[in-house]
């Protein structure tokens, strides 16, 4: 705290020190004094405000004596809150989780005997658990509902591949698995970390490095170096300590040509005793591990299960229980009559994705009348040629249903649909993965991660100031010896001092001032770290944007004003002081904007968003719109990024012809 106070005092008195130096040679009128007061007090106040905001909201991230187990405990709290909130948005427990079941798949895995041998006698593996813990064979891994957490413990190696058709419920099953693992987790134990693997390029990045980067995106408090460890960040230290259980969702979303190498890289990254869960579509996984031409590969020492289509009785009970009334239930009778048959509706309503879309479209929410909604009998229309047509009907009806009038919000389906189409195309054609990050919304935003959260590091700030002061004094003496005599000879009236040393000394003054202010700017740059104040706090897309905005404004105001003052007073030495200060401040703000644009993503995001909004391609309140789409179930949130509810919905929107935007739409 003393360091922050010292900097504040320095910012407060610095303009007055400069004024005292200039007083013998310049007339300081009321205007100049007013400028000094207007500059010195806000500079000091801005600094103290920033320190207070940056350090507020928690007890201070990562105390010096915090062990890796304690760090894992804090991260577990944040992950639990994150996925519990997501489960609530997705109505996972409303009325109850849609039951899914699975069977073991032994055609794409190593033999069960090899799993047992490795877990029992492998070099570096922990001692086996008590007898009876492991399943006798792969067939005993079959199960349903919330039994997956038990299945994972019954696999000798703790490694599992979850396979399923599109929409089979793999992602939501992983959300439930994470919540169940956290509920049973012992203090200091491994933390399940669910992340989409679609953005990983296994040809360019090791799995552990990529996982570490994903941890930092979702939990920026892990960016600091741990004490007494060789790893550069707490994220890397958690991975090295075996305290992260990776749950890698969507192996099939990696480009086809690198899926096989990706499996090999997963095998290379796993250490003895480490667990992993991987999900994939069945055909894509089979093509990767059993290619017609190429090297066969499997996730080493992993068992596999395959999700089954929903049972007819399960679908009927779930839709009826969600309808919550006899009138709404009766509307489903035509659909129930064709469940389990080859009719389009019977084939479509076999996966949790389609059942989830159907209930969102046709079942009333609290306060709604079933008579005001679309009739589920339209799924039995003879005009539907097959399963694909029935599924297309559900996809196309979902966005209007999500933006129904009864749901309070700023935007209608007519407004939202073209914006969602644009975002889906952006992910499909530009980004190449399902992660919708605000700093990558279009080509105008720099392709770099923002400063995801900020905290003033005393060590970084101190080292930055020391370096800046050293450089500043060195530059000051250099400026004095080089330009001091020039000032004295060129402006004899303003520099009446006699003697070479006096001129040199006078020339040193602006150099030292420049060095001091440069030290403040350098200290800020060295002290800004990507850390929130509380590891247990949930990171969201809006929180990442807010932190990046704070850093950008800090660079803009403090750096711009400080450097502007230096330029202004230096100009005032040889010309008119008031004009120099005003011009210097203006130039400093421009410089500060350039500095913030190179160090953060927020300025580029603001410019890009403004251009898109002016062209009516996206709303002005973009983050509010994304949060609203998340609340309506159109998007899901995965840490600091959004994703569409399902990749198939993204594909469908990306190929849809966007309706023309109404010029009267409110942005």
C-alpha positions as CSV (number, residue, x, y, z in Angstrom):
1,X,0.0,0.0,0.0
2,X,2.9,2.3,0.7
3,X,4.0,2.0,-2.9
4,X,0.6,3.1,-4.2
5,X,0.6,6.0,-1.8
6,X,4.1,7.1,-2.9
7,X,3.1,7.0,-6.6
8,X,-0.1,9.1,-5.7
9,X,2.0,11.7,-3.9
10,X,4.4,11.8,-6.8
11,X,1.6,12.4,-9.3
12,X,0.2,15.1,-7.1
13,X,3.3,17.2,-6.6
14,X,5.0,16.6,-9.9
15,X,3.3,19.4,-11.9
16,X,4.1,21.8,-9.1
17,X,7.7,20.8,-9.0
18,X,8.0,21.5,-12.7
19,X,6.3,24.9,-12.1
20,X,8.9,25.8,-9.5
21,X,11.7,24.9,-11.8
22,X,10.2,27.1,-14.6
23,X,9.1,30.0,-12.3
24,X,12.4,32.0,-12.5
25,X,12.1,32.1,-16.3
26,X,8.4,32.1,-16.9
27,X,5.5,34.1,-15.6
28,X,3.0,31.7,-14.1
29,X,-0.4,33.4,-14.5
30,X,-3.8,32.3,-13.1
31,X,-4.4,30.2,-16.2
32,X,-1.2,28.2,-15.7
33,X,-1.9,27.7,-12.0
34,X,-5.4,26.5,-12.8
35,X,-4.0,24.0,-15.3
36,X,-1.6,22.7,-12.8
37,X,-4.4,22.2,-10.2
38,X,-6.6,20.6,-12.8
39,X,-3.9,18.2,-13.7
40,X,-2.2,17.2,-10.4
41,X,-5.3,16.4,-8.4
42,X,-7.1,14.2,-11.0
43,X,-3.9,12.3,-11.8
44,X,-3.4,11.4,-8.1
45,X,-7.1,10.6,-7.7
46,X,-7.2,8.5,-10.8
47,X,-4.3,6.4,-9.6
48,X,-5.8,5.8,-6.2
49,X,-9.2,5.0,-7.7
50,X,-7.6,2.5,-10.0
51,X,-5.6,0.8,-7.3
52,X,-8.8,0.6,-5.1
53,X,-10.9,-0.9,-8.0
54,X,-8.2,-3.3,-9.1
55,X,-7.6,-4.6,-5.7
56,X,-11.2,-4.6,-4.5
57,X,-13.7,-7.5,-4.4
58,X,-11.8,-10.1,-2.5
59,X,-9.2,-10.9,0.0
60,X,-6.3,-10.8,-2.5
61,X,-5.6,-13.4,-5.1
62,X,-3.1,-16.1,-4.4
63,X,-1.5,-15.4,-1.0
64,X,2.2,-16.2,-0.9
65,X,1.8,-19.3,1.2
66,X,-1.1,-20.8,-0.7
67,X,-0.5,-24.4,-1.7
68,X,-1.4,-26.0,-5.0
69,X,-4.2,-28.0,-3.2
70,X,-5.6,-24.8,-1.8
71,X,-5.5,-23.1,-5.2
72,X,-7.3,-26.2,-6.6
73,X,-10.0,-25.8,-3.9
74,X,-10.6,-22.2,-4.9
75,X,-10.8,-23.1,-8.6
76,X,-13.2,-25.9,-7.8
77,X,-15.6,-23.3,-6.2
78,X,-15.5,-21.2,-9.4
79,X,-16.0,-24.1,-11.7
80,X,-18.9,-25.4,-9.6
81,X,-20.6,-22.0,-9.7
82,X,-20.0,-21.6,-13.4
83,X,-21.6,-24.9,-14.4
84,X,-24.4,-24.8,-11.8
85,X,-25.4,-21.4,-13.3
86,X,-25.2,-22.9,-16.8
87,X,-27.3,-25.9,-15.8
88,X,-29.9,-23.5,-14.4
89,X,-30.0,-21.5,-17.7
90,X,-30.4,-24.7,-19.7
91,X,-33.1,-25.9,-17.3
92,X,-31.2,-29.1,-16.6
93,X,-33.2,-29.8,-13.5
94,X,-36.5,-28.4,-14.7
95,X,-38.4,-30.7,-14.3
96,X,-35.5,-33.1,-14.1
97,X,-32.4,-34.1,-16.2
98,X,-33.6,-35.8,-19.3
99,X,-32.6,-39.5,-18.7
100,X,-29.9,-40.8,-21.1
101,X,-28.5,-44.3,-21.1
102,X,-25.4,-45.9,-22.6
103,X,-23.7,-49.2,-23.3
104,X,-20.0,-50.1,-23.4
105,X,-18.2,-49.9,-26.7
106,X,-15.2,-52.3,-26.9
107,X,-14.5,-52.0,-30.7
108,X,-12.6,-48.7,-30.5
109,X,-10.6,-49.2,-27.3
110,X,-7.7,-51.2,-25.8
111,X,-8.6,-54.5,-24.2
112,X,-9.9,-54.4,-20.7
113,X,-7.1,-56.7,-19.5
114,X,-4.5,-54.1,-20.6
115,X,-6.3,-51.4,-18.6
116,X,-6.2,-53.6,-15.5
117,X,-2.6,-54.5,-16.0
118,X,-1.5,-50.8,-16.5
119,X,-3.5,-49.6,-13.5
120,X,-2.3,-52.4,-11.3
121,X,1.4,-52.6,-12.1
122,X,2.3,-49.7,-14.4
123,X,5.4,-47.7,-13.5
124,X,4.5,-44.6,-11.5
125,X,0.8,-45.6,-11.1
126,X,-0.8,-45.3,-7.7
127,X,-1.6,-48.4,-5.6
128,X,-4.8,-50.1,-6.7
129,X,-8.0,-49.3,-4.8
130,X,-9.7,-51.9,-2.6
131,X,-11.0,-55.0,-4.4
132,X,-14.4,-54.6,-6.0
133,X,-13.8,-50.9,-6.9
134,X,-13.1,-51.6,-10.5
135,X,-15.7,-53.2,-12.9
136,X,-15.1,-56.9,-13.7
137,X,-15.3,-56.0,-17.4
138,X,-16.4,-53.4,-19.9
139,X,-20.0,-54.6,-20.1
140,X,-20.5,-53.5,-16.4
141,X,-20.0,-49.9,-17.5
142,X,-23.5,-49.7,-18.9
143,X,-25.7,-47.3,-17.1
144,X,-28.0,-44.3,-17.2
145,X,-28.8,-40.9,-15.7
146,X,-26.4,-39.8,-13.0
147,X,-24.4,-43.0,-12.9
148,X,-21.6,-41.7,-15.1
149,X,-19.6,-40.5,-12.1
150,X,-19.7,-44.0,-10.7
151,X,-18.7,-45.5,-14.1
152,X,-15.6,-43.3,-14.2
153,X,-14.5,-44.6,-10.9
154,X,-15.1,-48.2,-12.1
155,X,-12.7,-47.8,-15.0
156,X,-9.3,-49.0,-13.7
157,X,-7.3,-46.1,-15.4
158,X,-10.0,-43.5,-14.9
159,X,-9.9,-42.7,-18.6
160,X,-13.1,-42.6,-20.6
161,X,-14.3,-41.9,-24.1
162,X,-18.0,-40.9,-24.4
163,X,-19.4,-41.4,-27.9
164,X,-22.8,-40.4,-29.3
165,X,-24.7,-39.2,-32.4
166,X,-25.3,-35.5,-33.0
167,X,-27.6,-34.2,-30.3
168,X,-27.3,-37.3,-28.2
169,X,-26.6,-35.2,-25.1
170,X,-22.9,-35.5,-24.7
171,X,-22.2,-32.0,-23.6
172,X,-25.0,-31.8,-21.0
173,X,-23.9,-35.2,-19.7
174,X,-20.4,-33.7,-19.2
175,X,-21.9,-30.8,-17.3
176,X,-23.7,-33.2,-15.0
177,X,-20.5,-35.2,-14.7
178,X,-18.5,-32.1,-13.6
179,X,-21.1,-31.1,-11.1
180,X,-21.3,-34.7,-9.7
181,X,-17.5,-34.9,-9.5
182,X,-17.3,-31.6,-7.7
183,X,-20.0,-32.7,-5.2
184,X,-17.9,-35.8,-4.3
185,X,-14.5,-34.2,-4.5
186,X,-12.3,-34.3,-1.4
187,X,-10.4,-31.2,-0.4
188,X,-7.2,-30.9,-2.3
189,X,-8.3,-33.4,-5.0
190,X,-8.2,-33.0,-8.8
191,X,-10.6,-30.5,-10.3
192,X,-12.7,-31.5,-13.3
193,X,-12.2,-28.8,-16.1
194,X,-14.7,-29.0,-18.9
195,X,-13.7,-27.3,-22.1
196,X,-14.4,-27.5,-25.8
197,X,-11.5,-29.0,-27.6
198,X,-12.5,-27.5,-31.0
199,X,-10.0,-24.6,-30.7
200,X,-7.0,-26.8,-30.1
201,X,-4.5,-27.2,-33.0
202,X,-2.5,-30.4,-32.1
203,X,0.0,-29.8,-34.8
204,X,1.1,-26.5,-33.2
205,X,0.4,-26.8,-29.5
206,X,1.0,-29.4,-26.8
207,X,-2.2,-30.4,-25.0
208,X,-0.8,-29.2,-21.6
209,X,0.1,-25.8,-23.1
210,X,-3.3,-25.5,-24.6
211,X,-5.1,-26.6,-21.4
212,X,-3.0,-24.0,-19.5
213,X,-4.1,-21.3,-21.9
214,X,-7.7,-22.3,-21.5
215,X,-7.4,-22.2,-17.8
216,X,-6.0,-18.7,-18.0
217,X,-8.9,-17.6,-20.2
218,X,-11.5,-18.9,-17.8
219,X,-9.6,-18.3,-14.6
220,X,-7.1,-15.4,-15.1
221,X,-6.1,-15.5,-11.4
222,X,-4.0,-18.5,-12.3
223,X,-1.6,-16.3,-14.4
224,X,0.8,-15.5,-11.6
225,X,4.0,-17.5,-10.9
226,X,3.6,-19.9,-8.0
227,X,6.1,-19.8,-5.1
228,X,8.8,-22.4,-4.9
229,X,7.9,-24.0,-8.2
230,X,9.5,-24.1,-11.7
231,X,6.2,-23.6,-13.6
232,X,5.6,-20.0,-14.9
233,X,1.9,-19.9,-13.9
234,X,-0.4,-21.4,-11.3
235,X,-2.3,-23.0,-14.2
236,X,0.8,-24.8,-15.4
237,X,1.6,-25.8,-11.8
238,X,-1.9,-27.3,-11.3
239,X,-1.5,-29.3,-14.5
240,X,1.9,-30.5,-13.5
241,X,0.6,-31.5,-10.0
242,X,-2.1,-33.7,-11.5
243,X,-4.8,-31.5,-10.0
244,X,-6.7,-30.9,-13.2
245,X,-9.0,-33.6,-14.6
246,X,-9.5,-32.6,-18.3
247,X,-13.0,-33.2,-19.7
248,X,-12.4,-32.6,-23.4
249,X,-15.7,-32.0,-25.2
250,X,-16.1,-32.3,-29.0
251,X,-13.1,-34.1,-30.4
252,X,-15.1,-34.5,-33.6
253,X,-15.1,-30.7,-34.0
254,X,-11.3,-30.7,-34.7
255,X,-10.5,-30.8,-38.4
256,X,-10.6,-34.3,-39.8
257,X,-7.0,-34.4,-40.9
258,X,-5.6,-33.8,-37.4
259,X,-8.0,-35.9,-35.3
260,X,-5.7,-38.9,-35.3
261,X,-2.6,-36.8,-34.4
262,X,-4.8,-35.1,-31.7
263,X,-5.4,-38.5,-30.0
264,X,-1.7,-39.2,-30.1
265,X,-1.0,-35.9,-28.5
266,X,-3.6,-36.6,-25.7
267,X,-1.7,-39.9,-25.1
268,X,1.6,-38.1,-25.0
269,X,0.3,-35.6,-22.4
270,X,-1.1,-38.1,-20.0
271,X,1.1,-39.2,-17.1
272,X,0.8,-42.3,-14.9
273,X,-2.4,-42.2,-12.9
274,X,-3.9,-39.1,-14.6
275,X,-7.5,-39.3,-15.7
276,X,-9.2,-37.8,-18.8
277,X,-12.7,-37.8,-20.4
278,X,-13.1,-37.2,-24.1
279,X,-16.4,-36.9,-26.1
280,X,-16.9,-37.3,-29.8
281,X,-19.4,-38.3,-32.4
282,X,-19.2,-42.0,-33.2
283,X,-18.4,-41.9,-36.9
284,X,-15.8,-39.2,-36.6
285,X,-14.1,-41.1,-33.8
286,X,-14.1,-44.4,-35.6
287,X,-12.6,-42.8,-38.7
288,X,-9.9,-41.2,-36.6
289,X,-8.9,-44.4,-34.7
290,X,-9.5,-46.9,-37.4
291,X,-8.6,-45.0,-40.6
292,X,-8.9,-46.9,-43.9
293,X,-5.4,-45.6,-44.7
294,X,-3.0,-44.6,-42.0
295,X,-2.0,-45.5,-38.5
296,X,-4.5,-46.9,-36.1
297,X,-4.6,-45.1,-32.7
298,X,-6.8,-45.0,-29.6
299,X,-7.0,-42.9,-26.5
300,X,-4.5,-45.1,-24.6
301,X,-5.8,-47.2,-21.7
302,X,-9.3,-45.7,-22.0
303,X,-12.7,-47.4,-21.9
304,X,-15.5,-46.2,-24.1
305,X,-19.3,-45.9,-23.8
306,X,-21.9,-45.1,-26.5
307,X,-25.0,-43.1,-25.8
308,X,-28.2,-44.8,-26.8
309,X,-31.3,-43.2,-28.5
310,X,-33.9,-42.0,-26.0
311,X,-36.6,-44.6,-25.0
312,X,-40.1,-43.8,-26.1
313,X,-41.4,-43.9,-22.6
314,X,-38.7,-41.5,-21.4
315,X,-39.6,-39.0,-24.1
316,X,-43.3,-39.2,-23.4
317,X,-42.9,-38.8,-19.6
318,X,-40.5,-35.9,-20.0
319,X,-42.6,-33.9,-22.3
320,X,-45.7,-34.5,-20.2
321,X,-44.0,-33.6,-17.0
322,X,-42.7,-30.4,-18.5
323,X,-46.1,-29.5,-19.9
324,X,-47.4,-29.1,-16.3
325,X,-51.1,-29.3,-17.1
326,X,-53.7,-31.6,-18.9
327,X,-54.4,-29.1,-21.7
328,X,-50.8,-28.8,-22.6
329,X,-50.2,-32.5,-22.3
330,X,-53.1,-33.3,-24.6
331,X,-51.5,-31.3,-27.4
332,X,-48.8,-34.0,-27.6
333,X,-51.2,-36.9,-28.3
334,X,-50.6,-36.9,-32.1
335,X,-46.9,-36.9,-31.6
336,X,-46.9,-39.6,-29.0
337,X,-48.8,-41.8,-31.3
338,X,-45.9,-41.9,-33.8
339,X,-43.0,-42.1,-31.3
340,X,-40.8,-45.2,-32.0
341,X,-42.1,-45.5,-35.5
342,X,-40.5,-44.5,-38.8
343,X,-42.6,-41.3,-39.0
344,X,-40.5,-38.1,-39.3
345,X,-41.5,-37.0,-35.8
346,X,-40.8,-40.4,-34.3
347,X,-37.3,-40.5,-35.8
348,X,-36.5,-36.9,-34.9
349,X,-37.5,-37.1,-31.2
350,X,-34.9,-39.7,-30.4
351,X,-32.2,-37.3,-29.1
352,X,-32.1,-34.9,-26.1
353,X,-31.3,-32.0,-28.5
354,X,-34.5,-32.4,-30.5
355,X,-36.6,-33.1,-27.4
356,X,-35.2,-30.0,-25.7
357,X,-36.0,-27.9,-28.8
358,X,-39.5,-29.4,-28.9
359,X,-40.4,-28.6,-25.3
360,X,-39.0,-25.0,-25.7
361,X,-41.2,-24.5,-28.8
362,X,-44.4,-26.2,-27.8
363,X,-44.7,-26.3,-24.0
364,X,-45.8,-23.1,-22.2
365,X,-43.7,-21.4,-19.6
366,X,-45.2,-20.0,-16.4
367,X,-47.7,-17.3,-17.2
368,X,-48.3,-18.6,-20.8
369,X,-51.4,-20.2,-22.3
370,X,-50.8,-23.3,-24.3
371,X,-53.3,-22.0,-26.9
372,X,-51.0,-19.1,-27.9
373,X,-48.2,-21.4,-28.9
374,X,-47.5,-23.4,-32.0
375,X,-49.2,-26.8,-32.1
376,X,-46.8,-29.9,-31.8
377,X,-49.2,-31.6,-34.2
378,X,-47.3,-29.8,-37.0
379,X,-44.6,-32.4,-36.5
380,X,-47.0,-35.0,-37.9
381,X,-47.7,-33.0,-41.1
382,X,-47.7,-35.4,-44.1
383,X,-45.8,-32.7,-46.0
384,X,-42.7,-33.5,-43.9
385,X,-40.7,-35.9,-46.0
386,X,-38.6,-37.5,-43.3
387,X,-36.5,-37.0,-40.2
388,X,-34.4,-34.2,-41.7
389,X,-37.4,-32.1,-42.5
390,X,-38.8,-32.6,-39.0
391,X,-35.5,-31.6,-37.5
392,X,-35.3,-28.5,-39.8
393,X,-38.8,-27.5,-38.6
394,X,-37.6,-27.6,-35.0
395,X,-34.4,-25.7,-35.7
396,X,-36.3,-22.9,-37.6
397,X,-39.0,-22.6,-34.9
398,X,-36.6,-22.4,-32.0
399,X,-35.4,-18.8,-32.4
400,X,-38.9,-17.4,-32.6
401,X,-39.9,-19.5,-29.6
402,X,-36.8,-18.3,-27.6
403,X,-37.8,-14.7,-28.2
404,X,-41.5,-15.1,-27.5
405,X,-43.3,-12.0,-26.2
406,X,-43.8,-13.3,-22.7
407,X,-40.1,-13.4,-22.1
408,X,-39.0,-9.9,-21.0
409,X,-36.3,-8.5,-23.2
410,X,-35.2,-5.7,-25.5
411,X,-35.2,-7.6,-28.7
412,X,-37.6,-9.6,-30.8
413,X,-37.0,-12.7,-32.9
414,X,-37.2,-10.5,-36.1
415,X,-34.4,-8.4,-34.7
416,X,-32.3,-11.1,-33.2
417,X,-32.3,-13.7,-36.1
418,X,-30.1,-11.8,-38.6
419,X,-27.6,-11.0,-35.9
420,X,-27.4,-14.6,-34.8
421,X,-27.0,-15.7,-38.4
422,X,-24.1,-13.3,-38.8
423,X,-22.4,-14.6,-35.6
424,X,-22.9,-18.2,-36.6
425,X,-21.3,-17.5,-40.0
426,X,-18.5,-15.7,-38.3
427,X,-17.8,-18.8,-36.2
428,X,-18.1,-21.2,-39.2
429,X,-16.2,-19.2,-41.8
430,X,-13.7,-17.0,-39.9
431,X,-13.0,-18.5,-36.5
432,X,-13.3,-22.2,-37.3
433,X,-14.5,-23.2,-33.8
434,X,-17.6,-22.7,-31.7
435,X,-16.1,-20.2,-29.2
436,X,-17.7,-16.8,-29.6
437,X,-15.2,-14.4,-28.0
438,X,-15.8,-10.7,-28.0
439,X,-12.2,-10.0,-28.9
440,X,-12.6,-12.1,-32.1
441,X,-15.9,-10.9,-33.3
442,X,-14.6,-9.6,-36.6
443,X,-11.4,-9.0,-38.5
444,X,-11.1,-5.5,-37.1
445,X,-10.4,-6.9,-33.6
446,X,-6.7,-7.9,-33.1
447,X,-6.2,-11.6,-33.1
448,X,-4.7,-11.7,-29.6
449,X,-6.1,-12.4,-26.2
450,X,-6.9,-9.3,-24.1
451,X,-5.5,-8.5,-20.7
452,X,-8.1,-10.8,-19.0
453,X,-8.4,-9.2,-15.7
454,X,-6.0,-6.8,-14.0
455,X,-4.4,-6.3,-10.7
456,X,-1.6,-4.0,-9.7
457,X,1.4,-6.1,-8.9
458,X,3.6,-4.4,-6.3
459,X,6.7,-6.3,-7.5
460,X,6.1,-5.6,-11.1
461,X,5.2,-2.0,-10.4
462,X,8.4,-1.5,-8.3
463,X,10.6,-3.1,-10.9
464,X,9.0,-1.0,-13.6
465,X,9.5,2.2,-11.6
466,X,13.1,1.4,-10.8
467,X,13.9,0.7,-14.4
468,X,12.1,3.8,-15.5
469,X,13.9,6.0,-13.0
470,X,17.3,4.6,-13.9
471,X,16.5,5.1,-17.6
472,X,15.0,8.5,-16.9
473,X,18.0,9.9,-15.0
474,X,20.4,8.5,-17.6
475,X,18.3,10.1,-20.4
476,X,18.2,13.3,-18.4
477,X,21.9,13.7,-18.1
478,X,22.3,12.8,-21.8
479,X,19.7,15.4,-22.7
480,X,21.5,17.9,-20.5
481,X,24.9,17.4,-22.0
482,X,23.7,17.3,-25.6
483,X,21.0,20.0,-25.6
484,X,21.8,22.1,-22.6
485,X,24.4,24.3,-24.4
486,X,22.1,24.5,-27.4
487,X,19.3,25.8,-25.3
488,X,21.6,28.4,-23.8
489,X,23.0,29.6,-27.1
490,X,19.8,29.5,-29.1
491,X,17.6,31.2,-26.5
492,X,19.8,33.5,-24.5
493,X,16.9,35.6,-23.2
494,X,15.1,32.6,-21.8
495,X,18.4,31.0,-20.6
496,X,20.5,33.9,-19.3
497,X,22.6,31.6,-17.2
498,X,26.3,31.8,-17.9
499,X,28.7,29.0,-17.9
500,X,28.6,25.6,-19.6
501,X,27.8,23.6,-16.5
502,X,24.8,25.9,-15.6
503,X,23.4,25.3,-19.1
504,X,24.0,21.6,-18.8
505,X,22.3,21.5,-15.4
506,X,19.3,23.4,-16.8
507,X,19.1,20.9,-19.7
508,X,19.1,18.0,-17.3
509,X,15.8,19.1,-15.7
510,X,13.4,18.1,-18.5
511,X,15.3,14.9,-19.0
512,X,14.9,13.9,-15.3
513,X,11.2,14.9,-15.4
514,X,10.7,12.8,-18.5
515,X,12.4,9.9,-16.8
516,X,10.2,10.1,-13.7
517,X,7.0,10.1,-15.7
518,X,8.4,7.4,-18.0
519,X,9.0,5.4,-14.8
520,X,5.4,5.8,-13.8
521,X,4.2,4.6,-17.2
522,X,6.8,1.8,-17.2
523,X,5.8,0.8,-13.7
524,X,2.2,0.6,-14.7
525,X,3.1,-1.5,-17.7
526,X,5.2,-3.8,-15.6
527,X,2.7,-4.0,-12.8
528,X,-0.4,-4.9,-14.8
529,X,-1.0,-8.6,-14.5
530,X,-3.9,-10.8,-15.7
531,X,-5.3,-11.5,-12.3
532,X,-8.6,-10.9,-10.6
533,X,-8.8,-10.4,-6.8
534,X,-10.5,-13.7,-6.1
535,X,-9.8,-17.1,-7.6
536,X,-13.2,-18.4,-6.6
537,X,-15.0,-15.7,-8.5
538,X,-16.7,-16.8,-11.7
539,X,-15.2,-15.4,-14.9
540,X,-17.7,-14.3,-17.6
541,X,-17.5,-12.7,-21.0
542,X,-18.7,-9.4,-19.6
543,X,-16.2,-9.6,-16.7
544,X,-13.3,-10.1,-19.2
545,X,-14.5,-7.1,-21.2
546,X,-14.8,-4.9,-18.1
547,X,-11.3,-5.7,-17.0
548,X,-9.8,-5.1,-20.4
549,X,-11.7,-1.8,-20.6
550,X,-10.1,-0.7,-17.3
551,X,-6.6,-1.4,-18.6
552,X,-7.3,0.4,-21.8
553,X,-8.6,3.5,-20.0
554,X,-5.7,3.4,-17.6
555,X,-3.3,3.5,-20.5
556,X,-5.3,6.2,-22.2
557,X,-5.6,8.6,-19.2
558,X,-2.6,8.0,-17.1
559,X,0.0,7.3,-19.8
560,X,-1.5,9.8,-22.2
561,X,-1.8,12.6,-19.7
562,X,1.6,12.0,-18.2
563,X,3.4,11.9,-21.5
564,X,1.4,14.8,-22.7
565,X,2.4,16.9,-19.7
566,X,6.0,16.2,-20.3
567,X,5.8,17.2,-24.0
568,X,3.8,20.3,-23.0
569,X,6.2,21.5,-20.4
570,X,9.2,20.8,-22.6
571,X,7.5,22.9,-25.3
572,X,6.8,25.5,-22.7
573,X,10.5,25.8,-21.9
574,X,11.2,27.3,-25.4
575,X,7.7,28.7,-26.3
576,X,4.5,29.6,-24.4
577,X,3.8,27.4,-21.4
578,X,0.0,27.4,-21.5
579,X,-0.1,26.5,-25.2
580,X,2.5,23.8,-24.6
581,X,0.5,22.2,-21.8
582,X,-2.8,22.2,-23.7
583,X,-1.1,20.9,-26.9
584,X,0.8,18.3,-24.9
585,X,-2.3,17.0,-23.2
586,X,-4.1,16.7,-26.6
587,X,-1.1,14.9,-28.1
588,X,-0.8,12.7,-25.0
589,X,-4.4,11.5,-25.2
590,X,-3.8,10.5,-28.8
591,X,-0.6,8.7,-27.8
592,X,-2.4,7.1,-24.9
593,X,-5.2,5.8,-27.2
594,X,-2.5,4.3,-29.5
595,X,-0.8,2.7,-26.5
596,X,-4.1,1.2,-25.1
597,X,-4.9,-0.1,-28.6
598,X,-1.7,-2.0,-28.8
599,X,-1.8,-3.4,-25.3
600,X,-5.6,-4.2,-25.0
601,X,-8.4,-5.4,-27.3
602,X,-11.1,-3.1,-26.0
603,X,-10.4,-0.1,-28.3
604,X,-10.5,-2.2,-31.4
605,X,-13.6,-4.0,-30.2
606,X,-15.3,-0.6,-29.7
607,X,-14.4,0.6,-33.2
608,X,-15.5,-2.7,-34.8
609,X,-18.7,-2.9,-32.8
610,X,-19.5,0.7,-33.8
611,X,-19.0,0.0,-37.5
612,X,-21.1,-3.1,-37.4
613,X,-23.8,-1.3,-35.4
614,X,-23.9,1.7,-37.9
615,X,-24.3,-0.8,-40.7
616,X,-27.1,-2.5,-38.6
617,X,-25.3,-5.8,-38.7
618,X,-25.1,-6.1,-34.9
619,X,-26.7,-4.1,-32.0
620,X,-24.9,-1.3,-30.2
621,X,-25.5,-3.1,-26.9
622,X,-23.7,-6.3,-28.1
623,X,-22.8,-7.7,-24.8
624,X,-26.3,-7.2,-23.5
625,X,-27.6,-8.9,-26.5
626,X,-25.3,-11.9,-26.0
627,X,-26.2,-12.1,-22.4
628,X,-29.9,-12.0,-23.3
629,X,-29.5,-14.8,-25.9
630,X,-27.7,-16.8,-23.2
631,X,-30.6,-16.3,-20.8
632,X,-33.0,-17.4,-23.4
633,X,-31.1,-20.6,-24.0
634,X,-29.9,-19.7,-27.6
635,X,-26.3,-19.4,-26.4
636,X,-24.4,-21.2,-23.6
637,X,-21.5,-19.8,-21.7
638,X,-18.2,-21.6,-21.3
639,X,-16.0,-19.4,-19.1
640,X,-15.0,-16.3,-20.9
641,X,-16.7,-17.2,-24.2
642,X,-20.2,-17.9,-25.5
643,X,-21.2,-20.9,-27.7
644,X,-24.4,-21.7,-29.5
645,X,-26.7,-24.0,-27.6
646,X,-25.6,-26.8,-29.9
647,X,-23.1,-27.0,-32.8
648,X,-25.9,-28.2,-35.0
649,X,-27.9,-25.0,-34.3
650,X,-24.8,-23.0,-35.3
651,X,-24.5,-25.0,-38.5
652,X,-28.2,-24.5,-39.3
653,X,-28.0,-20.7,-38.7
654,X,-24.8,-20.3,-40.6
655,X,-26.4,-21.8,-43.8
656,X,-29.6,-19.9,-43.4
657,X,-30.3,-16.9,-45.6
658,X,-30.6,-14.0,-43.2
659,X,-33.8,-12.0,-43.4
660,X,-33.4,-8.4,-44.3
661,X,-32.9,-6.2,-41.4
662,X,-35.7,-3.8,-40.7
663,X,-34.4,-0.2,-40.7
664,X,-36.7,0.6,-37.9
665,X,-35.2,-2.0,-35.6
666,X,-34.0,-0.7,-32.3
667,X,-30.3,-1.4,-31.8
